[in-house]
Amino acid sequence: MEDSLFIFSFNRMKKFILNCIIGLIIVLALDFGIGRGLEYFYFKQSAGFQHRTTHSIEHTKEDILVFGSSRANHHYKPDVFERKLKNTFYNTGRDGNFIFYQTAVLRSVLKRYKPKLILYDFTGEFTYNQSDYDRLSSLLPYYKHHPEIRSIVNLRSSYEPVKNLSSIYPYNSTIGNIVFGNINIKGLQTKANKGYVPLFGEWKEPIENHHSVLPYEIDKNKVTVFNEFLNLCKQHEIPVVVLVSPIYYKYEDDFSIALCKKLCEEKKVPFFDFTKDKDFLKAPYLFADIEHLNDNGAVIFSEKVVDLIKAHLKIE
């Protein structure tokens, strides 16, 4: 009787283990199959911000690159730089993505080639903000094939190496954008010109006074990664210029901007702050909102940047 019960229990256990193995195989097969499909369509996109990130990381070959977040994306017009400097230009800026993203992109660029000039548009970003780590998800699709960016993506969480064993995980928040990036419907996609995305409309409200940003506990990871960005340019003998592009509000001081200037001075990197430029503060019609220039403003700002480059750097 006991032998029969043992055999029965053993068979049940064996069946349970077999079912678990079969279930695991099915899950792994689905993860692999669905993930490979998402990967294919992700990298097949021909428009949209994800397509522009792929181009920035894997395909840029232009002489001059600008890095930054939304202010970079909307403030640096390639046509102006190409016409006046006689060099090709690409805008790698991406809305809502800051120093971690930009340094990861630079690492990938430098694995492929050496640009003649790099512009970095600084947005106050040395304070700790968990969302800046969460936004590293924008780099997950490149984690597998770009080992140079993994240490930055791993700042998101200590579990990223394990999570990225899944083929679906890198794309689980991108499906909607993948669909839009693969269909060509007139007016659906934001028009981009060599990475630059123009904004239109004019700001109508009067200028406001904002409180100065007081000293706070800095995010050491951000300072380390920002310094790496500057050091990489120096190591590869690429001229780099750091700029803070115009905004439409007044303030006394900004702790992050002051720290950025200090770090640039230590490394002898040219630094230019346009946030108090009267040509822009007196011209609301050059802005789409208080933090972003419209297309007309971008032309004027780009021309000012070109003049600075001509005055301070030699680009052949």
C-alpha positions as CSV (number, residue, x, y, z in Angstrom):
1,M,0.0,0.0,0.0
2,E,2.8,2.4,1.0
3,D,4.7,1.5,-2.2
4,S,1.6,2.3,-4.3
5,L,1.1,5.6,-2.6
6,F,4.8,6.4,-3.2
7,I,4.6,5.5,-6.9
8,F,1.4,7.6,-7.2
9,S,3.0,10.6,-5.5
10,F,6.2,10.2,-7.6
11,N,4.2,10.1,-10.8
12,R,2.2,13.2,-9.8
13,M,5.4,15.0,-9.0
14,K,7.0,13.9,-12.3
15,K,3.9,15.1,-14.2
16,F,3.9,18.4,-12.3
17,I,7.6,19.0,-13.1
18,L,7.1,18.0,-16.7
19,N,4.1,20.4,-17.0
20,C,6.3,23.2,-15.4
21,I,9.1,22.5,-18.0
22,I,6.6,22.6,-20.9
23,G,5.0,25.8,-19.5
24,L,8.4,27.4,-19.2
25,I,9.4,26.4,-22.7
26,I,6.1,27.9,-24.0
27,V,6.7,31.1,-22.1
28,L,10.3,31.4,-23.3
29,A,9.2,30.6,-26.9
30,L,6.5,33.3,-26.7
31,D,8.9,35.8,-25.1
32,F,11.5,35.1,-27.8
33,G,9.0,35.2,-30.7
34,I,7.1,38.3,-29.6
35,G,10.3,40.0,-28.6
36,R,11.9,39.4,-32.0
37,G,8.8,40.7,-33.7
38,L,8.8,43.9,-31.7
39,E,12.5,44.3,-32.2
40,Y,12.1,44.0,-36.0
41,F,9.3,46.6,-36.2
42,Y,11.1,48.9,-33.7
43,F,14.2,49.1,-35.9
44,K,12.1,49.2,-39.0
45,Q,10.6,52.6,-38.0
46,S,11.1,55.3,-40.6
47,A,9.9,58.3,-38.6
48,G,9.3,59.5,-35.0
49,F,11.5,60.0,-31.9
50,Q,12.4,56.4,-31.6
51,H,13.6,56.3,-35.2
52,R,15.7,59.5,-34.5
53,T,17.3,57.8,-31.4
54,T,18.2,54.8,-33.6
55,H,19.8,57.1,-36.2
56,S,21.6,59.0,-33.5
57,I,23.1,55.9,-31.9
58,E,23.7,53.8,-35.0
59,H,23.8,55.9,-38.2
60,T,25.0,59.4,-37.6
61,K,28.0,60.4,-39.7
62,E,27.6,64.2,-39.7
63,D,30.4,66.6,-38.8
64,I,28.6,68.5,-36.1
65,L,26.2,67.0,-33.5
66,V,24.1,68.7,-30.9
67,F,23.1,66.8,-27.7
68,G,20.4,67.7,-25.2
69,S,16.7,67.3,-24.3
70,S,13.7,69.2,-25.7
71,R,15.5,72.5,-25.9
72,A,18.2,70.9,-28.0
73,N,15.6,69.2,-30.2
74,H,13.7,72.4,-30.9
75,H,16.4,75.1,-30.8
76,Y,19.2,74.1,-33.1
77,K,18.3,74.3,-36.8
78,P,20.6,72.2,-39.0
79,D,20.1,74.3,-42.1
80,V,21.6,77.4,-40.4
81,F,24.7,75.5,-39.2
82,E,25.3,73.7,-42.6
83,R,24.9,76.9,-44.6
84,K,27.2,79.0,-42.4
85,L,29.8,76.5,-41.3
86,K,29.9,74.4,-44.5
87,N,29.7,71.2,-42.4
88,T,27.0,68.6,-42.1
89,F,24.8,68.7,-38.9
90,Y,22.5,66.4,-37.0
91,N,20.3,67.1,-33.9
92,T,20.3,64.2,-31.5
93,G,18.1,66.0,-28.9
94,R,15.2,64.0,-27.4
95,D,12.4,65.4,-25.3
96,G,12.5,64.5,-21.6
97,N,15.9,62.8,-21.8
98,F,18.8,64.3,-20.0
99,I,22.5,63.7,-19.2
100,F,22.3,59.9,-18.8
101,Y,20.7,59.5,-22.3
102,Q,23.1,62.0,-23.9
103,T,26.2,60.4,-22.6
104,A,25.0,57.0,-23.7
105,V,24.4,58.2,-27.2
106,L,27.8,59.9,-27.3
107,R,29.5,56.6,-26.2
108,S,27.8,54.8,-29.2
109,V,28.7,57.6,-31.6
110,L,32.4,57.5,-30.6
111,K,32.5,53.8,-31.3
112,R,31.8,54.5,-34.9
113,Y,33.4,57.8,-35.8
114,K,34.8,61.1,-34.6
115,P,32.6,64.2,-35.2
116,K,34.4,67.6,-35.8
117,L,32.3,69.5,-33.2
118,I,29.9,68.6,-30.4
119,L,27.4,71.0,-28.9
120,Y,25.8,70.2,-25.6
121,D,22.6,72.1,-24.6
122,F,22.4,72.0,-20.8
123,T,19.1,72.0,-19.0
124,G,19.2,72.3,-15.2
125,E,19.6,68.7,-14.3
126,F,21.9,68.1,-11.3
127,T,19.2,67.6,-8.8
128,Y,18.1,64.1,-8.0
129,N,14.9,63.1,-9.8
130,Q,13.7,59.5,-10.0
131,S,12.0,60.1,-13.3
132,D,15.4,60.8,-14.9
133,Y,16.3,57.2,-14.1
134,D,13.0,55.9,-15.2
135,R,13.4,57.6,-18.6
136,L,16.4,55.4,-19.2
137,S,13.8,53.0,-20.6
138,S,14.3,54.9,-23.9
139,L,17.6,53.1,-24.2
140,L,16.4,49.6,-23.5
141,P,16.0,48.6,-27.1
142,Y,19.7,49.2,-27.6
143,Y,20.9,47.3,-24.5
144,K,21.5,44.0,-26.2
145,H,23.6,45.2,-29.1
146,H,25.3,48.2,-27.5
147,P,27.4,47.0,-24.5
148,E,28.9,50.5,-24.2
149,I,25.6,51.9,-22.9
150,R,24.8,49.2,-20.4
151,S,26.5,50.7,-17.3
152,I,24.3,53.8,-17.8
153,V,21.1,51.9,-18.3
154,N,21.9,49.8,-15.2
155,L,21.6,53.0,-13.2
156,R,17.9,52.5,-13.6
157,S,17.9,49.5,-11.3
158,S,20.2,46.7,-10.2
159,Y,17.9,44.2,-11.9
160,E,18.3,45.6,-15.4
161,P,20.8,42.9,-16.5
162,V,18.3,40.2,-15.5
163,K,15.3,42.0,-16.9
164,N,17.0,42.4,-20.2
165,L,17.3,38.6,-20.6
166,S,13.7,38.9,-21.7
167,S,13.2,39.7,-25.4
168,I,9.9,41.5,-24.7
169,Y,11.1,43.7,-21.8
170,P,13.0,46.3,-23.8
171,Y,9.9,47.1,-25.9
172,N,7.0,46.7,-23.4
173,S,6.3,50.4,-23.2
174,T,6.9,51.2,-26.9
175,I,4.3,49.2,-28.8
176,G,2.0,52.2,-29.6
177,N,5.0,54.3,-30.9
178,I,6.2,51.3,-32.9
179,V,2.9,51.2,-34.7
180,F,2.9,54.9,-35.5
181,G,6.6,54.7,-36.5
182,N,5.9,52.0,-39.1
183,I,2.9,53.6,-40.8
184,N,3.0,56.5,-43.2
185,I,-0.1,58.6,-42.8
186,K,0.1,62.2,-43.8
187,G,0.1,64.5,-40.7
188,L,0.5,61.6,-38.2
189,Q,4.2,61.9,-37.7
190,T,6.0,65.0,-36.5
191,K,8.1,66.4,-39.3
192,A,11.8,66.4,-38.4
193,N,14.7,67.9,-40.3
194,K,18.0,66.1,-39.6
195,G,16.7,65.5,-36.0
196,Y,15.4,69.0,-35.5
197,V,11.7,69.3,-34.7
198,P,10.3,72.8,-35.2
199,L,7.7,74.4,-32.9
200,F,5.2,76.9,-34.1
201,G,3.0,79.5,-32.5
202,E,3.9,82.6,-30.5
203,W,3.8,83.0,-26.7
204,K,1.4,85.8,-25.8
205,E,1.7,86.1,-22.0
206,P,3.9,88.7,-20.3
207,I,7.3,87.6,-18.9
208,E,7.3,86.3,-15.3
209,N,9.8,86.4,-12.5
210,H,10.8,82.9,-11.3
211,H,12.4,82.1,-8.0
212,S,16.1,81.4,-8.1
213,V,17.1,77.8,-7.7
214,L,19.0,77.5,-4.4
215,P,21.7,75.1,-3.6
216,Y,20.5,71.5,-3.0
217,E,22.0,68.1,-2.6
218,I,23.3,67.2,-6.0
219,D,22.9,63.8,-7.8
220,K,26.5,62.5,-7.9
221,N,25.7,60.2,-10.7
222,K,24.6,63.1,-12.9
223,V,27.8,65.0,-12.1
224,T,29.9,61.9,-12.9
225,V,28.2,61.3,-16.2
226,F,28.3,64.9,-17.2
227,N,32.0,65.0,-16.5
228,E,32.4,61.8,-18.6
229,F,30.6,63.5,-21.5
230,L,33.2,66.3,-21.4
231,N,36.1,63.9,-20.9
232,L,35.1,61.8,-23.8
233,C,35.2,64.8,-26.1
234,K,38.6,65.8,-24.7
235,Q,40.0,62.2,-25.0
236,H,38.9,62.1,-28.7
237,E,40.2,65.6,-29.3
238,I,36.7,66.8,-30.3
239,P,35.9,70.5,-29.6
240,V,32.9,70.7,-27.3
241,V,30.8,73.7,-26.5
242,V,28.2,73.8,-23.7
243,L,25.3,76.2,-24.0
244,V,22.2,77.0,-22.0
245,S,19.6,78.1,-24.6
246,P,17.0,80.9,-24.1
247,I,14.0,80.7,-21.8
248,Y,11.2,83.3,-21.5
249,Y,11.3,84.1,-17.8
250,K,13.5,86.0,-15.4
251,Y,15.5,84.7,-12.4
252,E,18.4,85.7,-10.3
253,D,20.5,82.5,-10.1
254,D,20.2,78.9,-10.9
255,F,22.3,76.4,-8.9
256,S,22.6,73.8,-11.6
257,I,23.7,76.4,-14.3
258,A,26.3,77.8,-11.9
259,L,27.6,74.3,-11.2
260,C,27.7,73.5,-14.9
261,K,29.7,76.6,-15.6
262,K,32.1,75.7,-12.9
263,L,32.6,72.2,-14.2
264,C,33.2,73.6,-17.7
265,E,35.7,76.2,-16.5
266,E,37.6,73.4,-14.7
267,K,38.0,71.5,-18.0
268,K,38.5,74.7,-20.1
269,V,35.3,74.0,-22.1
270,P,33.5,77.0,-23.6
271,F,30.3,77.8,-21.8
272,F,27.6,80.2,-22.9
273,D,24.4,81.0,-21.0
274,F,21.6,82.6,-23.1
275,T,18.9,82.6,-20.4
276,K,19.5,86.3,-19.8
277,D,20.0,87.3,-23.4
278,K,17.8,90.5,-23.8
279,D,17.3,89.8,-27.5
280,F,15.1,86.9,-26.4
281,L,13.7,88.2,-23.2
282,K,12.2,91.2,-25.1
283,A,10.7,89.0,-27.8
284,P,7.9,86.6,-26.7
285,Y,7.0,86.1,-30.4
286,L,10.2,84.0,-30.7
287,F,8.9,81.5,-28.2
288,A,6.3,78.7,-28.5
289,D,6.1,78.5,-24.7
290,I,8.2,79.8,-21.8
291,E,10.9,77.2,-22.2
292,H,11.0,76.6,-26.0
293,L,11.7,78.8,-29.0
294,N,9.5,78.5,-32.0
295,D,11.0,78.0,-35.5
296,N,11.7,81.7,-36.0
297,G,13.4,81.9,-32.6
298,A,15.5,78.7,-33.4
299,V,16.8,80.3,-36.6
300,I,18.0,83.5,-34.7
301,F,19.5,81.4,-31.9
302,S,21.2,79.1,-34.3
303,E,22.8,82.0,-36.0
304,K,24.0,83.4,-32.7
305,V,25.6,80.0,-31.9
306,V,27.3,79.9,-35.3
307,D,28.8,83.3,-34.6
308,L,30.2,82.0,-31.3
309,I,31.7,79.0,-33.0
310,K,33.3,81.1,-35.6
311,A,34.7,83.4,-32.9
312,H,36.0,80.7,-30.6
313,L,36.7,77.6,-32.6
314,K,38.2,76.6,-35.9
315,I,36.1,74.0,-37.7
316,E,37.5,72.7,-41.0
